[in-house]
Amino acid sequence: MHEASIAGGILKLVEDAAQREGFRRVTVLRIEAGQLAGVEARALRFVLEALAPGTCLQDARFEIDEPPGQAWCLPCGATVTIKQRGDACPLCGHYQLQATGGTELRVVEMLVEDD
């Protein structure tokens, strides 16, 4: 479960921001984990909730957006939506797709409370 290391990295990023910016706690943490990012959103939420007690994420609400995968098909030149890497183009059936979206994994927004 690599979501545990990802959640640990997110916690470190948030705690570093809290120290640098001087806020006490995060009330809402919004994350974007695209469908092609290789992250299971439910597992990530579970690990974040498990790590949160005693940190600035304690009692935070975690919102995880999962934008769909987008790819450009080399043979037909279309931009298409795909559910996972390795899918065929839904328009022409070829497998020569270049991912162009839905690969993101990032903290999008934090609502915080000051000291």
N, C-alpha and C positions, 0 to 999 in steps of 0.2 A: 504494500500500500504506500505508494510514493506521495499520496495526499498528506501523510503525516509530515514529511519533510517540507512540502509546500506550505502547509499551515504554519510550521515552525518559522519558515522564512517570512511569511506574512506577519506573524506576531513580532518578529525582530524588526521588520520594516516599520510597523506601527509604533513599537516602543521607542525606536530611534527617533521617529517623528515627534512623539510625545515629549521626549527629552529636549529635542532641538526647538520645538515650537511652544513648549510650556503648557500643554493641556494635560488634564488629569485623567480623563477617560473617554473612550469612544462609545457613543450611543448607537450609531448605525455605521456598519462597514459594508460598503457595496463593492462587490468583486465581479469582474467579467471573466468567465471561463468558457471560451468558445467550444462548440461541439467537436472541433478537430484538435483541441489543445491536449487531449489525452488525460483529462482530469474528470473524475467522477464527482459531480457537484454534491451529491448527498454525503459521500465519504468526506469530502473537504469540509462541509458544514459540521459533520459529526466531530471531526478532529479539532476544528476551531472551537466548538463548544466545550470540548474536553480540556483544551489548553487554557481557556479564558479565565477560570477562577483564579483570583489573586493577581491578575494582570490588568492593564488598562482596557482590556476587552471584556472584562467581567460584566455580565448583564447586557452586552451589546446585542443588537439585532443584526444578523448576517443576511444580506441580500445577495444572492448569486445569480447573475444574469448569464444565460447560455445562448449567445447568438448562434444562428445556424452556420454550418460550413458553406463556404462559397468557393467555387473553383472555376478556372478558365479552361475550356476544352480546346486543346491544340488543333485537333482535326476539324471541328466545326466552328471554332472561334466564338462560341457562346459562353457567357458567364452563367453558371448553373448552381443550384443548391444541392449539396450532398450531405448525407447523414454521417458518413465516416470515410476515412481515407481508404482508397482501394475500390470505392464505388465506381461504376461505369457512368458515363455521361447519360442523363435521362433523355437527351434529345437524339444522339446519334449512336449510343451504345459503346463508344470507344473508351479506353481506360487511360488515355494520355491527358490527365488532368493536373493542373497546377493550382494548388490551394492559394486563394487570395483573401480569404476571410474566415472567421470562426476559429482561428488558431491562437487568439489572444488569451493571455492569462495576466490580469493586472488588477490592482486596486484602483477603482474608479473614483470613489468618494468616501470620505469619513466625516461624519457629524460628531463633533467633540464637545466636551465641557471643559472649561478652563479651571485652573486652580482657584 
